[in-house]
Amino acid sequence: MASRFRRLRETSRVLTRRLSAEDYENCRPAISLRTLSRVPRSNARDRINRTILPTEFRSQRFSSASKLSIKSAIEFDICSFIKSILDQPEGPYHCWFNKFEGTKNLFKKDGIFLVLSGHFLGSSLSNGLETVILIEKIKLLQQRFPQLHIMGFQSGGSACSAADRSNLIQLIMKENITFPILLSNKNFSEVANGACSILFKNFRKPVFFREKDLNFEVIEKAVEELQREHNGNARSPNNLFTISPKRDEIIKKPNLCSMRNLLFYFPGCISADESGDRLFISDSNHHRIIVSNGNGKILDCIGSSPGFEDGEFESAKLMCPAASFYHEDENCLYFVDSENHAIRRADMGRRVLETFCPACNTGKKSFWTWIMEKLGLRSNVDTKPEEFDIQSLMFPWHLIKSAGDNLLVINRSFQTLWIINLAIGEIEEVVEGLSKILETYGEHILEKVGLLKQMPYDWLQQQANAACSPDELPNAGLISSLTTFNDHLIICDMVGQRVLKLSGESKVCSNLQFSKFGILGLPYWLSPHLERAYTGTDGLQGPQIDHLQCFSLLPGKISIQLNVNIPVDTQLVEQLQEGSIWCQARGVAAIVSEVKDLAGSPDKVGSAQKWYDELDNLAFTTPEPELTEEDEDITSDTIFQDEKVHITTAVNTSPGNSEVIINAVLYLKLRRDLDQLEENQEKYAARIVDILNSGRSGKVERESCIKFLLKANRDLRDLIFMRPLHVRMKVDSFDHPKDDNSRDSILTESSIEE
């Protein structure tokens, strides 16, 4: 009897692998009955895995003529290879791109995995619109299933080309890809026939989806089935396009050879307020909008970190802001929050950000909720759309003000246009298809495209490769990356990661020279939540430590001065400012808000520290004096001399152990040596990558990033980049010394200079 059941099982397995999607639907009851005939096995997990895959995943649209290999040895080959190198950033046969920081391994070795093979190099990138649509589908899966492990995979000889790898870096930046991509020079027969998707759980029994175009509905259903088996009988949301809230702990922060430490990380769009002398630059992959004047002096910054939250500019969260429009009568900036599928409105007078479309709930927060958010223990999901329908506004990018009281919002592929009523913030009409869009609103688009004729042809072609334009309307993808400003044309260089100013009279193009970087504050990846600033089970949660030292001192006031050497061959763009410093103490130490530094001037806590002071000194807070117009350029807690940056702070300690953490960011560029006439851009690119990377990436990724910087076709000595600084000081404080009467304690003062 057991032998008869085994034969029946093997026969049914072969038959189900050759069924088409239509045949599968008709035979579903028979396939379900097959699972009842299995011989009981002791390994329950293996029984579950073997039951899932044939029953639900065969609804994909395989061609009945296609032949899929069913040899278990071949099926397990690619899974075994990926599993064996998850914790190896680079090896003789592979290299991980866009990997995550702050964890020992890229992924946990259990869970549900989706591997996208053959989509990211060479001919697979020939059609920019197809690539954009593919990435959007992947991001929808990431948002709907935050626990789904997604990775890209590229194998064979194409993975060894330095030119293709530099194109991959450009693609990662352009599309803000937040999942790792594995490159391997090994060949795998399972993925040799072109692009495909592979779904599996716990690196067992992979299922292949052979279509080049990702079938979102089929894979979504397959992942749901695996999740139900993985998590028990938990039911998934009924709405196919329901998006899970973006929790801070879910938003991963990949690090591509520290390219995010450039001043701009894909500046995608720009708009202007000519009467107010203001430019609004969407620094898309830094998830912020920088406000500057026409000379590059930074005036303000909207957004602090990736996420979706309304509020004051310092605490508001965005996700890849794109095109914007300044409404002069309201003194408000309307802009596209692309990956939040929303239109946001920034009140420039009140400095408050709110969601304009779709309508949102902004319930009043309780005191306890406020405390939990300050500690980073609560996800910021109080502001979210009501009945959010992803089909109504999906990955918008371009924004144009029409002649009437409407906003025209277009996605990157120019296949959907939404008409939004500016008075009430509701979508009034949706236009599908490029031909219909051009027929109805073509004049608005062509007017913006006409400005591109002023640009040099070679430079324009380079930018077009970094944008996404339909074949019927070349260069249309650049319409939101430039704006008129007085007698100039201001352009976002998405390849060179800079902003250019083109003179209308002389036609001379120059870099916009930025200043006042302290207003930007400390980058979000350098300012961890209070409870995440320390070592955890998976290693350091946060940036790499530049300096760690222990001291044994008497309790009391401890003055600290850091003497920081800037990297060789670099120079400070400007002195370190208050907003670029983050100080925090734990244990028996507390930061002193006002101290006297060596020059006798008061030390003020930077803006990045203010919310921690609100919590630590809730009952004792006294307002700090504001800087006047006369002293706004003075930075009281830093001094720059002798090629060093000096940072001063102070703490009060009690007997016991404590730790002082200081984060800062230096804005640098390569030094120009007057006695060196040689211009070697490759040498400059290598030096910048080495400073940004600090030895944390492998050789392949380093070389690829160098090639990417060289594609900018610019003098790299003008490139502004950030050098993060992370210092920790551990202090062991003895008991207070006693007075002669053995009862009174003696208060002491100490100092540390490093």
Secondary structure as GFF3:
##gff-version 3
##sequence-region A 1 754
A	DSSP	alpha_helix	2	17	.	.	.	ID=ss1
A	DSSP	alpha_helix	21	34	.	.	.	ID=ss2
A	DSSP	three_ten_helix	35	37	.	.	.	ID=ss3
A	DSSP	alpha_helix	44	56	.	.	.	ID=ss4
A	DSSP	three_ten_helix	57	59	.	.	.	ID=ss5
A	DSSP	alpha_helix	72	84	.	.	.	ID=ss6
A	DSSP	beta_strand	90	91	.	.	.	ID=ss7
A	DSSP	beta_strand	94	97	.	.	.	ID=ss8
A	DSSP	beta_strand	112	117	.	.	.	ID=ss9
A	DSSP	three_ten_helix	122	125	.	.	.	ID=ss10
A	DSSP	alpha_helix	128	144	.	.	.	ID=ss11
A	DSSP	beta_strand	149	155	.	.	.	ID=ss12
A	DSSP	three_ten_helix	157	160	.	.	.	ID=ss13
A	DSSP	alpha_helix	162	175	.	.	.	ID=ss14
A	DSSP	beta_strand	181	184	.	.	.	ID=ss15
A	DSSP	three_ten_helix	189	191	.	.	.	ID=ss16
A	DSSP	beta_strand	196	201	.	.	.	ID=ss17
A	DSSP	beta_strand	204	209	.	.	.	ID=ss18
A	DSSP	alpha_helix	216	231	.	.	.	ID=ss19
A	DSSP	three_ten_helix	259	261	.	.	.	ID=ss20
A	DSSP	beta_strand	267	273	.	.	.	ID=ss21
A	DSSP	beta_strand	278	283	.	.	.	ID=ss22
A	DSSP	three_ten_helix	284	286	.	.	.	ID=ss23
A	DSSP	beta_strand	288	292	.	.	.	ID=ss24
A	DSSP	beta_strand	298	302	.	.	.	ID=ss25
A	DSSP	beta_strand	305	306	.	.	.	ID=ss26
A	DSSP	beta_strand	311	312	.	.	.	ID=ss27
A	DSSP	beta_strand	317	318	.	.	.	ID=ss28
A	DSSP	beta_strand	321	327	.	.	.	ID=ss29
A	DSSP	beta_strand	332	337	.	.	.	ID=ss30
A	DSSP	three_ten_helix	338	340	.	.	.	ID=ss31
A	DSSP	beta_strand	342	347	.	.	.	ID=ss32
A	DSSP	beta_strand	352	357	.	.	.	ID=ss33
A	DSSP	beta_strand	360	362	.	.	.	ID=ss34
A	DSSP	alpha_helix	367	374	.	.	.	ID=ss35
A	DSSP	beta_strand	383	385	.	.	.	ID=ss36
A	DSSP	beta_strand	396	401	.	.	.	ID=ss37
A	DSSP	beta_strand	406	411	.	.	.	ID=ss38
A	DSSP	beta_strand	416	421	.	.	.	ID=ss39
A	DSSP	beta_strand	426	432	.	.	.	ID=ss40
A	DSSP	alpha_helix	434	450	.	.	.	ID=ss41
A	DSSP	three_ten_helix	451	454	.	.	.	ID=ss42
A	DSSP	alpha_helix	457	466	.	.	.	ID=ss43
A	DSSP	three_ten_helix	476	478	.	.	.	ID=ss44
A	DSSP	beta_strand	482	485	.	.	.	ID=ss45
A	DSSP	beta_strand	488	493	.	.	.	ID=ss46
A	DSSP	beta_strand	498	503	.	.	.	ID=ss47
A	DSSP	beta_strand	509	511	.	.	.	ID=ss48
A	DSSP	three_ten_helix	517	520	.	.	.	ID=ss49
A	DSSP	three_ten_helix	524	526	.	.	.	ID=ss50
A	DSSP	three_ten_helix	530	532	.	.	.	ID=ss51
A	DSSP	beta_strand	535	536	.	.	.	ID=ss52
A	DSSP	beta_strand	539	540	.	.	.	ID=ss53
A	DSSP	beta_strand	547	553	.	.	.	ID=ss54
A	DSSP	beta_strand	556	565	.	.	.	ID=ss55
A	DSSP	beta_strand	570	572	.	.	.	ID=ss56
A	DSSP	three_ten_helix	578	580	.	.	.	ID=ss57
A	DSSP	beta_strand	581	591	.	.	.	ID=ss58
A	DSSP	three_ten_helix	607	609	.	.	.	ID=ss59
A	DSSP	alpha_helix	610	616	.	.	.	ID=ss60
A	DSSP	beta_strand	638	641	.	.	.	ID=ss61
A	DSSP	beta_strand	644	670	.	.	.	ID=ss62
A	DSSP	alpha_helix	681	693	.	.	.	ID=ss63
A	DSSP	alpha_helix	699	710	.	.	.	ID=ss64
A	DSSP	three_ten_helix	716	718	.	.	.	ID=ss65
A	DSSP	beta_strand	721	733	.	.	.	ID=ss66
A	DSSP	beta_strand	748	753	.	.	.	ID=ss67
###
